[in-house]
Amino acid sequence: MTEPIILPIGDASEKGQIILSIEESVKDLIDNIAHKGQSYTKTTKSGEVKVEFEQYENYPEVPSSQTGVVMHYVIKGIKEDMGIEFDEKPRALKERKSSSGGGGMRFTKEMKNSILDRCNYGFYDESIGEEEIFNNIRGAIAEKKQWESLGYVLVPEKTKPPMKKDSEKYNDYLAAKEATQQARILNGKKLGAKAKS
């Protein structure tokens, strides 16, 4: 087996650009892989649009952007076919911390809310039938468990993103909830004392 050819990655601040015109179905699949099959909401000129994906099995561990997915497979294909690789990962393939405290794929607030909504019977139109509703609920619960197995907590508040269980953000969230609860108890005691007097 021949030794691979290693190329220097060069200055990361100097970027070239390749414009790709591809079939819509190819773009949709790349987007699906980037989002690991999780539906999401995007804002367009005409307003918010929900993007719903086909659910496949065995999503690969690849970056969470279209560019990252394309680069992953380009680099992988060149290495396998030609034995050429770079001395370090291109920027699009480097793991970066997301706003929710994780690395790799970005688990968004919209994704979290969608999963929690789909776990509830009331989310569905009963006309689709109970069997379909329960299948959808089971699927949503499986998604929830999968994220939880990666260390995430899917907090119920719609305005808050998912959080890593061992993160400072989650500890602050718990502390704030505890302080609010204690304030309610104290306020309740004060109201009770006033009612008695």
TIRO-2110 file (N, C-alpha, C; in Angstrom, 1 decimal):
// TIRO-2110
0.8, -1.2, 0.0, N, 1, A
0.0, 0.0, 0.0, CA, 1, A
0.9, 1.3, 0.0, C, 1, A
0.6, 2.2, -0.9, N, 2, A
1.4, 3.4, -1.0, CA, 2, A
1.1, 4.4, 0.1, C, 2, A
2.1, 5.2, 0.4, N, 3, A
1.8, 6.2, 1.5, CA, 3, A
0.9, 7.3, 0.9, C, 3, A
0.0, 7.8, 1.7, N, 4, A
-0.8, 8.9, 1.2, CA, 4, A
-0.1, 10.2, 1.0, C, 4, A
-0.5, 11.0, 0.0, N, 5, A
0.1, 12.3, -0.2, CA, 5, A
-0.6, 13.3, 0.7, C, 5, A
0.2, 14.0, 1.5, N, 6, A
-0.3, 15.0, 2.5, CA, 6, A
-0.1, 16.4, 2.0, C, 6, A
-1.2, 17.1, 1.8, N, 7, A
-1.1, 18.5, 1.3, CA, 7, A
-1.3, 19.5, 2.5, C, 7, A
-0.5, 20.6, 2.5, N, 8, A
-0.8, 21.6, 3.5, CA, 8, A
-2.1, 22.2, 3.3, C, 8, A
-2.8, 22.5, 4.4, N, 9, A
-4.2, 23.1, 4.3, CA, 9, A
-4.0, 24.6, 4.0, C, 9, A
-2.9, 25.2, 4.3, N, 10, A
-2.7, 26.6, 4.0, CA, 10, A
-3.4, 27.6, 5.0, C, 10, A
-3.5, 28.8, 4.6, N, 11, A
-4.0, 29.9, 5.5, CA, 11, A
-5.6, 29.7, 5.5, C, 11, A
-6.1, 29.5, 6.7, N, 12, A
-7.6, 29.3, 6.8, CA, 12, A
-8.4, 30.5, 6.5, C, 12, A
-7.7, 31.7, 6.6, N, 13, A
-8.4, 33.0, 6.3, CA, 13, A
-8.6, 33.2, 4.8, C, 13, A
-7.8, 32.6, 4.0, N, 14, A
-7.9, 32.7, 2.6, CA, 14, A
-8.8, 31.7, 2.0, C, 14, A
-10.0, 32.1, 1.6, N, 15, A
-11.0, 31.1, 1.1, CA, 15, A
-11.2, 31.2, -0.4, C, 15, A
-11.3, 30.1, -1.0, N, 16, A
-11.8, 30.1, -2.4, CA, 16, A
-13.3, 29.7, -2.4, C, 16, A
-13.9, 29.8, -3.6, N, 17, A
-15.3, 29.6, -3.6, CA, 17, A
-15.6, 28.7, -4.9, C, 17, A
-16.5, 27.7, -4.7, N, 18, A
-16.9, 26.9, -5.8, CA, 18, A
-18.5, 27.0, -5.8, C, 18, A
-19.0, 27.4, -6.9, N, 19, A
-20.5, 27.5, -7.0, CA, 19, A
-21.0, 26.2, -7.6, C, 19, A
-21.9, 25.5, -6.9, N, 20, A
-22.4, 24.3, -7.4, CA, 20, A
-23.9, 24.4, -7.8, C, 20, A
-24.2, 24.1, -9.0, N, 21, A
-25.6, 24.0, -9.4, CA, 21, A
-26.0, 22.6, -9.5, C, 21, A
-26.9, 22.2, -8.5, N, 22, A
-27.2, 20.8, -8.4, CA, 22, A
-28.7, 20.6, -8.4, C, 22, A
-29.1, 19.4, -8.7, N, 23, A
-30.6, 19.1, -8.7, CA, 23, A
-31.1, 19.3, -7.3, C, 23, A
-32.4, 19.7, -7.2, N, 24, A
-33.0, 20.1, -5.9, CA, 24, A
-33.0, 18.8, -5.0, C, 24, A
-33.2, 17.6, -5.6, N, 25, A
-33.3, 16.4, -4.8, CA, 25, A
-32.0, 16.1, -4.1, C, 25, A
-30.9, 16.5, -4.8, N, 26, A
-29.5, 16.3, -4.2, CA, 26, A
-29.3, 17.2, -3.1, C, 26, A
-29.7, 18.5, -3.3, N, 27, A
-29.6, 19.5, -2.3, CA, 27, A
-30.4, 19.1, -1.0, C, 27, A
-31.6, 18.6, -1.3, N, 28, A
-32.5, 18.2, -0.2, CA, 28, A
-31.9, 17.1, 0.6, C, 28, A
-31.2, 16.1, 0.0, N, 29, A
-30.6, 15.0, 0.7, CA, 29, A
-29.4, 15.5, 1.5, C, 29, A
-28.6, 16.4, 0.9, N, 30, A
-27.5, 17.0, 1.7, CA, 30, A
-28.0, 17.7, 2.9, C, 30, A
-29.1, 18.5, 2.8, N, 31, A
-29.7, 19.2, 3.9, CA, 31, A
-30.2, 18.2, 4.9, C, 31, A
-30.8, 17.2, 4.5, N, 32, A
-31.3, 16.1, 5.4, CA, 32, A
-30.2, 15.5, 6.2, C, 32, A
-29.1, 15.2, 5.5, N, 33, A
-27.9, 14.6, 6.2, CA, 33, A
-27.4, 15.6, 7.3, C, 33, A
-27.3, 16.9, 6.8, N, 34, A
-26.8, 17.9, 7.7, CA, 34, A
-27.6, 18.0, 9.0, C, 34, A
-28.9, 17.9, 8.9, N, 35, A
-29.8, 18.0, 10.0, CA, 35, A
-30.2, 16.7, 10.6, C, 35, A
-29.6, 15.6, 10.2, N, 36, A
-29.8, 14.3, 10.8, CA, 36, A
-31.3, 13.9, 10.7, C, 36, A
-32.0, 14.3, 9.7, N, 37, A
-33.4, 14.0, 9.6, CA, 37, A
-34.4, 14.8, 10.5, C, 37, A
-33.8, 15.7, 11.2, N, 38, A
-34.7, 16.5, 12.1, CA, 38, A
-35.3, 17.7, 11.4, C, 38, A
-36.6, 17.8, 11.4, N, 39, A
-37.3, 18.9, 10.7, CA, 39, A
-36.9, 20.2, 11.5, C, 39, A
-37.0, 21.3, 10.7, N, 40, A
-36.7, 22.6, 11.4, CA, 40, A
-37.5, 23.7, 10.7, C, 40, A
-37.5, 24.9, 11.3, N, 41, A
-38.2, 26.0, 10.7, CA, 41, A
-37.2, 27.0, 10.2, C, 41, A
-37.3, 27.5, 9.0, N, 42, A
-36.4, 28.5, 8.5, CA, 42, A
-37.2, 29.7, 8.0, C, 42, A
-36.6, 30.9, 8.1, N, 43, A
-37.2, 32.1, 7.7, CA, 43, A
-36.9, 32.5, 6.3, C, 43, A
-37.9, 32.7, 5.5, N, 44, A
-37.7, 33.1, 4.1, CA, 44, A
-38.2, 34.5, 3.9, C, 44, A
-38.1, 35.0, 2.7, N, 45, A
-38.7, 36.4, 2.5, CA, 45, A
-40.2, 36.5, 2.7, C, 45, A
-40.9, 35.4, 2.5, N, 46, A
-42.3, 35.4, 2.7, CA, 46, A
-42.7, 34.9, 4.1, C, 46, A
-41.8, 34.6, 5.0, N, 47, A
-42.1, 34.3, 6.4, CA, 47, A
-41.5, 32.9, 6.8, C, 47, A
-42.0, 32.3, 7.9, N, 48, A
-41.4, 31.1, 8.3, CA, 48, A
-41.9, 29.9, 7.5, C, 48, A
-41.1, 29.0, 7.2, N, 49, A
-41.4, 27.7, 6.5, CA, 49, A
-40.9, 26.5, 7.3, C, 49, A
-41.7, 25.5, 7.5, N, 50, A
-41.2, 24.3, 8.1, CA, 50, A
-40.6, 23.4, 7.1, C, 50, A
-39.4, 23.0, 7.3, N, 51, A
-38.7, 22.0, 6.4, CA, 51, A
-38.8, 20.6, 7.1, C, 51, A
-39.5, 19.7, 6.4, N, 52, A
-39.7, 18.4, 7.0, CA, 52, A
-38.9, 17.4, 6.1, C, 52, A
-38.2, 16.5, 6.8, N, 53, A
-37.3, 15.6, 6.1, CA, 53, A
-37.9, 14.1, 6.2, C, 53, A
-37.4, 13.3, 5.3, N, 54, A
-37.6, 11.9, 5.3, CA, 54, A
-36.7, 11.4, 6.5, C, 54, A
-37.2, 10.4, 7.2, N, 55, A
-36.3, 9.8, 8.3, CA, 55, A
-35.6, 8.6, 7.8, C, 55, A
-34.3, 8.6, 7.7, N, 56, A
-33.5, 7.5, 7.4, CA, 56, A
-32.8, 6.9, 8.6, C, 56, A
-32.3, 5.7, 8.5, N, 57, A
-31.5, 5.2, 9.6, CA, 57, A
-30.0, 5.4, 9.4, C, 57, A
-29.3, 5.3, 10.5, N, 58, A
-27.8, 5.4, 10.4, CA, 58, A
-27.3, 6.6, 9.8, C, 58, A
-27.7, 7.8, 10.3, N, 59, A
-27.1, 9.1, 9.9, CA, 59, A
-25.7, 9.1, 10.2, C, 59, A
-24.8, 9.5, 9.3, N, 60, A
-23.4, 9.5, 9.6, CA, 60, A
-23.0, 10.7, 10.5, C, 60, A
-21.9, 10.6, 11.2, N, 61, A
-21.4, 11.7, 12.0, CA, 61, A
-20.6, 12.6, 11.1, C, 61, A
-21.4, 13.6, 10.6, N, 62, A
-20.8, 14.6, 9.7, CA, 62, A
-21.2, 16.0, 10.2, C, 62, A
-20.5, 17.0, 9.6, N, 63, A
-20.9, 18.4, 10.1, CA, 63, A
-22.4, 18.7, 9.8, C, 63, A
-22.8, 19.8, 10.5, N, 64, A
-24.2, 20.1, 10.5, CA, 64, A
-24.5, 21.3, 9.5, C, 64, A
-23.7, 21.4, 8.4, N, 65, A
-24.0, 22.4, 7.4, CA, 65, A
-23.9, 21.7, 6.0, C, 65, A
-24.6, 22.3, 5.0, N, 66, A
-24.5, 21.7, 3.7, CA, 66, A
-23.1, 21.7, 3.2, C, 66, A
-22.3, 22.8, 3.4, N, 67, A
-20.9, 22.9, 3.0, CA, 67, A
-20.1, 21.8, 3.7, C, 67, A
-20.3, 21.6, 5.0, N, 68, A
-19.6, 20.6, 5.7, CA, 68, A
-19.9, 19.2, 5.2, C, 68, A
-21.1, 18.9, 4.9, N, 69, A
-21.5, 17.5, 4.4, CA, 69, A
-20.8, 17.3, 3.0, C, 69, A
-20.9, 18.3, 2.1, N, 70, A
-20.3, 18.2, 0.8, CA, 70, A
-18.8, 18.0, 1.0, C, 70, A
-18.1, 18.8, 1.8, N, 71, A
-16.7, 18.7, 2.0, CA, 71, A
-16.3, 17.4, 2.6, C, 71, A
-17.1, 16.9, 3.5, N, 72, A
-16.8, 15.6, 4.2, CA, 72, A
-16.7, 14.5, 3.1, C, 72, A
-17.7, 14.5, 2.2, N, 73, A
-17.7, 13.4, 1.1, CA, 73, A
-16.6, 13.7, 0.0, C, 73, A
-16.4, 14.9, -0.3, N, 74, A
-15.3, 15.2, -1.3, CA, 74, A
-14.0, 14.8, -0.7, C, 74, A
-13.6, 15.2, 0.5, N, 75, A
-12.3, 14.8, 1.1, CA, 75, A
-12.2, 13.3, 1.3, C, 75, A
-13.3, 12.7, 1.7, N, 76, A
-13.3, 11.2, 1.8, CA, 76, A
-13.1, 10.5, 0.5, C, 76, A
-13.8, 11.0, -0.5, N, 77, A
-13.7, 10.4, -1.9, CA, 77, A
-12.3, 10.5, -2.5, C, 77, A
-11.7, 11.7, -2.3, N, 78, A
-10.4, 12.0, -2.8, CA, 78, A
-9.3, 11.1, -2.1, C, 78, A
-9.5, 10.9, -0.8, N, 79, A
-8.6, 10.1, -0.1, CA, 79, A
-8.7, 8.6, -0.5, C, 79, A
-9.9, 8.2, -0.7, N, 80, A
-10.1, 6.8, -1.0, CA, 80, A
-9.7, 6.5, -2.5, C, 80, A
-10.0, 7.4, -3.4, N, 81, A
-9.6, 7.2, -4.8, CA, 81, A
-8.2, 7.5, -5.2, C, 81, A
-7.6, 8.6, -4.5, N, 82, A
-6.3, 9.0, -5.0, CA, 82, A
-5.2, 9.0, -3.9, C, 82, A
-5.6, 8.7, -2.6, N, 83, A
-4.6, 8.7, -1.6, CA, 83, A
-4.1, 10.0, -1.2, C, 83, A
-4.9, 11.1, -1.5, N, 84, A
-4.5, 12.4, -1.1, CA, 84, A
-5.3, 13.0, 0.0, C, 84, A
-4.6, 13.6, 1.0, N, 85, A
-5.4, 14.2, 2.1, CA, 85, A
-4.6, 15.4, 2.6, C, 85, A
-5.2, 16.2, 3.5, N, 86, A
-4.6, 17.4, 4.0, CA, 86, A
-4.0, 17.2, 5.3, C, 86, A
-3.0, 18.1, 5.7, N, 87, A
-2.3, 17.9, 7.0, CA, 87, A
-3.2, 18.2, 8.2, C, 87, A
-4.3, 18.9, 8.0, N, 88, A
-5.3, 19.1, 9.0, CA, 88, A
-6.6, 19.3, 8.4, C, 88, A
-7.7, 19.2, 9.2, N, 89, A
-9.0, 19.2, 8.6, CA, 89, A
-9.3, 20.6, 8.1, C, 89, A
-10.0, 20.7, 6.9, N, 90, A
-10.5, 22.0, 6.5, CA, 90, A
-11.5, 22.5, 7.5, C, 90, A
-11.6, 23.9, 7.5, N, 91, A
-12.4, 24.5, 8.5, CA, 91, A
-13.9, 24.0, 8.6, C, 91, A
-14.5, 23.7, 7.4, N, 92, A
-15.8, 23.2, 7.3, CA, 92, A
-16.0, 21.9, 8.0, C, 92, A
-14.9, 21.1, 8.3, N, 93, A
-15.0, 19.8, 8.9, CA, 93, A
-14.6, 19.8, 10.4, C, 93, A
-14.1, 20.9, 10.8, N, 94, A
-13.7, 21.0, 12.2, CA, 94, A
-14.9, 21.1, 13.2, C, 94, A
-14.8, 20.3, 14.3, N, 95, A
-15.9, 20.3, 15.2, CA, 95, A
-15.9, 21.7, 16.0, C, 95, A
-17.1, 22.3, 16.0, N, 96, A
-17.2, 23.6, 16.6, CA, 96, A
-18.3, 23.5, 17.7, C, 96, A
-18.1, 24.2, 18.8, N, 97, A
-19.2, 24.2, 19.8, CA, 97, A
-20.4, 25.0, 19.3, C, 97, A
-21.5, 24.4, 19.6, N, 98, A
-22.8, 25.1, 19.2, CA, 98, A
-23.3, 25.9, 20.4, C, 98, A
-24.3, 26.8, 20.1, N, 99, A
-24.8, 27.6, 21.1, CA, 99, A
-25.5, 26.8, 22.3, C, 99, A
-25.8, 25.6, 22.0, N, 100, A
-26.5, 24.8, 23.0, CA, 100, A
-25.4, 23.9, 23.8, C, 100, A
-24.1, 24.2, 23.6, N, 101, A
-23.1, 23.6, 24.4, CA, 101, A
-22.5, 22.3, 23.9, C, 101, A
-23.0, 21.8, 22.7, N, 102, A
-22.5, 20.6, 22.2, CA, 102, A
-21.5, 20.8, 21.0, C, 102, A
-20.9, 19.7, 20.5, N, 103, A
-20.1, 19.8, 19.4, CA, 103, A
-20.7, 19.1, 18.2, C, 103, A
-20.1, 19.3, 17.0, N, 104, A
-20.7, 18.7, 15.8, CA, 104, A
-22.0, 19.3, 15.4, C, 104, A
-23.0, 18.4, 15.3, N, 105, A
-24.3, 18.9, 14.8, CA, 105, A
-24.9, 19.9, 15.8, C, 105, A
-25.5, 20.9, 15.3, N, 106, A
-26.2, 21.9, 16.2, CA, 106, A
-27.6, 21.5, 16.5, C, 106, A
-27.9, 21.2, 17.7, N, 107, A
-29.2, 20.9, 18.2, CA, 107, A
-29.9, 22.1, 18.6, C, 107, A
-30.9, 22.6, 17.7, N, 108, A
-31.5, 23.9, 17.9, CA, 108, A
-32.7, 23.9, 18.8, C, 108, A
-33.1, 25.1, 19.2, N, 109, A
-34.3, 25.3, 19.9, CA, 109, A
-35.5, 24.8, 19.1, C, 109, A
-35.5, 25.1, 17.8, N, 110, A
-36.7, 24.7, 17.0, CA, 110, A
-36.8, 23.1, 16.9, C, 110, A
-35.6, 22.5, 16.8, N, 111, A
-35.6, 21.0, 16.8, CA, 111, A
-36.1, 20.4, 18.1, C, 111, A
-35.7, 21.0, 19.2, N, 112, A
-36.1, 20.6, 20.5, CA, 112, A
-37.6, 20.7, 20.7, C, 112, A
-38.2, 21.9, 20.3, N, 113, A
-39.6, 22.2, 20.4, CA, 113, A
-40.4, 21.2, 19.5, C, 113, A
-39.9, 20.9, 18.3, N, 114, A
-40.6, 20.0, 17.4, CA, 114, A
-40.7, 18.6, 18.0, C, 114, A
-39.6, 18.2, 18.6, N, 115, A
-39.6, 16.8, 19.3, CA, 115, A
-40.6, 16.8, 20.4, C, 115, A
-40.6, 17.8, 21.3, N, 116, A
-41.5, 17.8, 22.4, CA, 116, A
-42.9, 17.9, 22.0, C, 116, A
-43.2, 18.8, 21.0, N, 117, A
-44.6, 18.9, 20.5, CA, 117, A
-45.1, 17.5, 20.0, C, 117, A
-44.2, 16.8, 19.2, N, 118, A
-44.6, 15.5, 18.6, CA, 118, A
-44.7, 14.4, 19.6, C, 118, A
-44.2, 14.6, 20.9, N, 119, A
-44.4, 13.6, 21.9, CA, 119, A
-45.8, 13.7, 22.5, C, 119, A
-46.6, 14.7, 22.2, N, 120, A
-47.9, 14.9, 22.8, CA, 120, A
-49.0, 14.6, 21.9, C, 120, A
-50.0, 13.8, 22.4, N, 121, A
-51.1, 13.4, 21.6, CA, 121, A
-51.9, 14.5, 21.1, C, 121, A
-52.1, 15.6, 21.8, N, 122, A
-52.8, 16.8, 21.4, CA, 122, A
-52.2, 17.5, 20.2, C, 122, A
-51.0, 17.2, 19.9, N, 123, A
-50.3, 17.9, 18.7, CA, 123, A
-50.9, 17.4, 17.4, C, 123, A
-51.5, 16.2, 17.4, N, 124, A
-51.9, 15.6, 16.1, CA, 124, A
-53.4, 15.8, 15.9, C, 124, A
-53.8, 15.8, 14.6, N, 125, A
-55.1, 15.8, 14.1, CA, 125, A
-55.7, 14.4, 14.2, C, 125, A
-56.7, 14.2, 15.0, N, 126, A
-57.2, 12.9, 15.2, CA, 126, A
-57.7, 12.1, 14.0, C, 126, A
-57.9, 12.9, 12.9, N, 127, A
-58.4, 12.3, 11.7, CA, 127, A
-57.4, 11.4, 11.0, C, 127, A
-56.1, 11.5, 11.4, N, 128, A
-55.1, 10.6, 10.9, CA, 128, A
-55.1, 9.2, 11.5, C, 128, A
-55.9, 9.0, 12.6, N, 129, A
-56.1, 7.7, 13.2, CA, 129, A
-55.1, 7.5, 14.3, C, 129, A
-55.6, 6.8, 15.3, N, 130, A
-54.8, 6.6, 16.6, CA, 130, A
-53.5, 5.8, 16.3, C, 130, A
-53.6, 4.8, 15.5, N, 131, A
-52.3, 4.0, 15.2, CA, 131, A
-51.2, 4.9, 14.7, C, 131, A
-51.6, 5.8, 13.7, N, 132, A
-50.6, 6.7, 13.1, CA, 132, A
-50.1, 7.7, 14.2, C, 132, A
-51.0, 8.2, 15.0, N, 133, A
-50.6, 9.1, 16.0, CA, 133, A
-49.6, 8.5, 17.0, C, 133, A
-49.9, 7.3, 17.5, N, 134, A
-49.0, 6.6, 18.4, CA, 134, A
-47.7, 6.2, 17.8, C, 134, A
-47.7, 5.9, 16.5, N, 135, A
-46.4, 5.6, 15.8, CA, 135, A
-45.6, 6.9, 15.8, C, 135, A
-46.2, 8.0, 15.5, N, 136, A
-45.5, 9.3, 15.5, CA, 136, A
-45.0, 9.7, 16.9, C, 136, A
-45.8, 9.4, 17.9, N, 137, A
-45.4, 9.7, 19.3, CA, 137, A
-44.2, 8.8, 19.6, C, 137, A
-44.2, 7.5, 19.3, N, 138, A
-43.1, 6.6, 19.6, CA, 138, A
-41.8, 7.1, 18.9, C, 138, A
-42.0, 7.5, 17.7, N, 139, A
-40.8, 8.0, 16.9, CA, 139, A
-40.2, 9.3, 17.6, C, 139, A
-41.1, 10.2, 18.0, N, 140, A
-40.6, 11.4, 18.7, CA, 140, A
-39.9, 11.1, 20.0, C, 140, A
-40.5, 10.1, 20.8, N, 141, A
-39.9, 9.7, 22.1, CA, 141, A
-38.5, 9.1, 21.8, C, 141, A
-38.4, 8.3, 20.8, N, 142, A
-37.1, 7.7, 20.4, CA, 142, A
-36.1, 8.8, 20.1, C, 142, A
-36.5, 9.9, 19.4, N, 143, A
-35.6, 11.0, 19.1, CA, 143, A
-35.2, 11.7, 20.3, C, 143, A
-36.1, 11.9, 21.2, N, 144, A
-35.9, 12.5, 22.5, CA, 144, A
-34.8, 11.7, 23.3, C, 144, A
-35.0, 10.4, 23.4, N, 145, A
-34.1, 9.6, 24.1, CA, 145, A
-32.7, 9.6, 23.5, C, 145, A
-32.7, 9.7, 22.1, N, 146, A
-31.4, 9.7, 21.4, CA, 146, A
-30.6, 10.9, 21.8, C, 146, A
-31.3, 12.1, 21.9, N, 147, A
-30.6, 13.3, 22.2, CA, 147, A
-30.2, 13.3, 23.7, C, 147, A
-31.1, 12.7, 24.5, N, 148, A
-30.7, 12.6, 26.0, CA, 148, A
-29.5, 11.7, 26.2, C, 148, A
-29.4, 10.7, 25.4, N, 149, A
-28.2, 9.8, 25.5, CA, 149, A
-26.9, 10.5, 25.1, C, 149, A
-27.1, 11.6, 24.4, N, 150, A
-25.9, 12.4, 24.0, CA, 150, A
-25.6, 13.5, 25.1, C, 150, A
-26.4, 13.4, 26.2, N, 151, A
-26.1, 14.4, 27.3, CA, 151, A
-27.0, 15.6, 27.3, C, 151, A
-28.0, 15.7, 26.4, N, 152, A
-28.8, 16.9, 26.3, CA, 152, A
-30.0, 16.8, 27.3, C, 152, A
-30.5, 17.9, 27.7, N, 153, A
-31.8, 18.0, 28.4, CA, 153, A
-32.7, 18.9, 27.6, C, 153, A
-33.9, 18.3, 27.3, N, 154, A
-34.8, 19.0, 26.4, CA, 154, A
-35.8, 19.8, 27.4, C, 154, A
-35.4, 21.0, 27.7, N, 155, A
-36.2, 21.8, 28.7, CA, 155, A
-37.5, 22.1, 28.1, C, 155, A
-38.6, 22.2, 28.9, N, 156, A
-39.9, 22.4, 28.3, CA, 156, A
-40.3, 23.8, 27.8, C, 156, A
-39.5, 24.8, 28.3, N, 157, A
-39.8, 26.1, 27.9, CA, 157, A
-39.5, 26.3, 26.4, C, 157, A
-40.5, 26.8, 25.6, N, 158, A
-40.4, 27.0, 24.2, CA, 158, A
-39.3, 28.0, 23.8, C, 158, A
-39.0, 29.0, 24.7, N, 159, A
-38.1, 30.1, 24.4, CA, 159, A
-36.6, 29.7, 24.7, C, 159, A
-36.4, 28.5, 25.3, N, 160, A
-35.1, 28.1, 25.7, CA, 160, A
-34.6, 27.0, 24.8, C, 160, A
-33.3, 27.0, 24.5, N, 161, A
-32.7, 25.9, 23.7, CA, 161, A
-32.4, 24.7, 24.5, C, 161, A
-32.1, 23.6, 23.9, N, 162, A
-31.7, 22.4, 24.6, CA, 162, A
-30.4, 22.7, 25.3, C, 162, A
-30.1, 22.0, 26.4, N, 163, A
-28.9, 22.3, 27.1, CA, 163, A
-28.1, 21.0, 27.4, C, 163, A
-26.8, 21.1, 27.5, N, 164, A
-26.0, 19.9, 27.9, CA, 164, A
-26.2, 19.8, 29.5, C, 164, A
-26.4, 18.5, 29.9, N, 165, A
-26.7, 18.3, 31.3, CA, 165, A
-25.6, 18.7, 32.2, C, 165, A
-24.3, 18.6, 31.7, N, 166, A
-23.2, 19.0, 32.5, CA, 166, A
-22.7, 20.4, 32.3, C, 166, A
-23.5, 21.3, 31.6, N, 167, A
-23.1, 22.6, 31.3, CA, 167, A
-23.4, 23.6, 32.4, C, 167, A
-22.7, 24.7, 32.3, N, 168, A
-22.9, 25.8, 33.3, CA, 168, A
-24.3, 26.4, 33.0, C, 168, A
-24.6, 26.5, 31.7, N, 169, A
-25.9, 27.1, 31.3, CA, 169, A
-27.1, 26.3, 32.0, C, 169, A
-27.0, 24.9, 32.0, N, 170, A
-28.0, 24.1, 32.6, CA, 170, A
-28.1, 24.3, 34.1, C, 170, A
-26.9, 24.4, 34.7, N, 171, A
-26.8, 24.6, 36.2, CA, 171, A
-27.5, 26.0, 36.5, C, 171, A
-27.2, 27.0, 35.7, N, 172, A
-27.8, 28.3, 35.9, CA, 172, A
-29.3, 28.2, 35.8, C, 172, A
-29.8, 27.5, 34.8, N, 173, A
-31.2, 27.3, 34.5, CA, 173, A
-31.9, 26.6, 35.7, C, 173, A
-31.3, 25.6, 36.3, N, 174, A
-31.8, 24.9, 37.5, CA, 174, A
-31.8, 25.9, 38.7, C, 174, A
-30.8, 26.6, 38.8, N, 175, A
-30.7, 27.6, 39.9, CA, 175, A
-31.8, 28.6, 39.8, C, 175, A
-32.0, 29.1, 38.6, N, 176, A
-33.1, 30.1, 38.4, CA, 176, A
-34.5, 29.5, 38.7, C, 176, A
-34.7, 28.3, 38.3, N, 177, A
-36.0, 27.6, 38.5, CA, 177, A
-36.2, 27.4, 40.0, C, 177, A
-35.1, 27.0, 40.7, N, 178, A
-35.2, 26.8, 42.2, CA, 178, A
-35.5, 28.2, 42.9, C, 178, A
-34.9, 29.2, 42.4, N, 179, A
-35.1, 30.5, 43.1, CA, 179, A
-36.5, 31.0, 42.8, C, 179, A
-37.0, 30.8, 41.6, N, 180, A
-38.4, 31.1, 41.3, CA, 180, A
-39.4, 30.3, 42.2, C, 180, A
-39.1, 29.0, 42.3, N, 181, A
-40.0, 28.2, 43.1, CA, 181, A
-40.0, 28.6, 44.6, C, 181, A
-38.8, 29.0, 45.1, N, 182, A
-38.7, 29.4, 46.5, CA, 182, A
-39.4, 30.8, 46.7, C, 182, A
-39.3, 31.6, 45.7, N, 183, A
-40.0, 32.9, 45.8, CA, 183, A
-41.5, 32.7, 45.8, C, 183, A
-42.0, 31.7, 45.0, N, 184, A
-43.5, 31.4, 45.0, CA, 184, A
-43.9, 30.9, 46.3, C, 184, A
-43.1, 30.0, 46.9, N, 185, A
-43.5, 29.5, 48.2, CA, 185, A
-43.5, 30.6, 49.3, C, 185, A
-42.5, 31.4, 49.2, N, 186, A
-42.5, 32.5, 50.2, CA, 186, A
-43.7, 33.5, 50.0, C, 186, A
-44.0, 33.8, 48.7, N, 187, A
-45.1, 34.6, 48.4, CA, 187, A
-46.4, 34.0, 48.9, C, 187, A
-46.5, 32.7, 48.7, N, 188, A
-47.7, 31.9, 49.1, CA, 188, A
-47.9, 32.0, 50.6, C, 188, A
-46.8, 31.9, 51.3, N, 189, A
-46.9, 31.9, 52.8, CA, 189, A
-47.3, 33.3, 53.2, C, 189, A
-46.8, 34.4, 52.6, N, 190, A
-47.2, 35.7, 52.9, CA, 190, A
-48.7, 35.9, 52.6, C, 190, A
-49.2, 35.4, 51.5, N, 191, A
-50.6, 35.6, 51.2, CA, 191, A
-51.5, 34.8, 52.2, C, 191, A
-51.0, 33.6, 52.6, N, 192, A
-51.7, 32.8, 53.6, CA, 192, A
-51.8, 33.5, 54.9, C, 192, A
-50.7, 34.2, 55.3, N, 193, A
-50.7, 34.9, 56.6, CA, 193, A
-51.6, 36.1, 56.5, C, 193, A
-51.7, 36.8, 55.4, N, 194, A
-52.6, 37.9, 55.2, CA, 194, A
-54.1, 37.4, 55.2, C, 194, A
-54.3, 36.3, 54.7, N, 195, A
-55.7, 35.7, 54.6, CA, 195, A
-56.2, 35.4, 56.0, C, 195, A
-55.3, 34.9, 56.9, N, 196, A
-55.7, 34.6, 58.2, CA, 196, A
-55.9, 35.8, 59.1, C, 196, A
-55.2, 36.9, 58.8, N, 197, A
-55.3, 38.0, 59.7, CA, 197, A
-56.6, 38.9, 59.4, C, 197, A
END
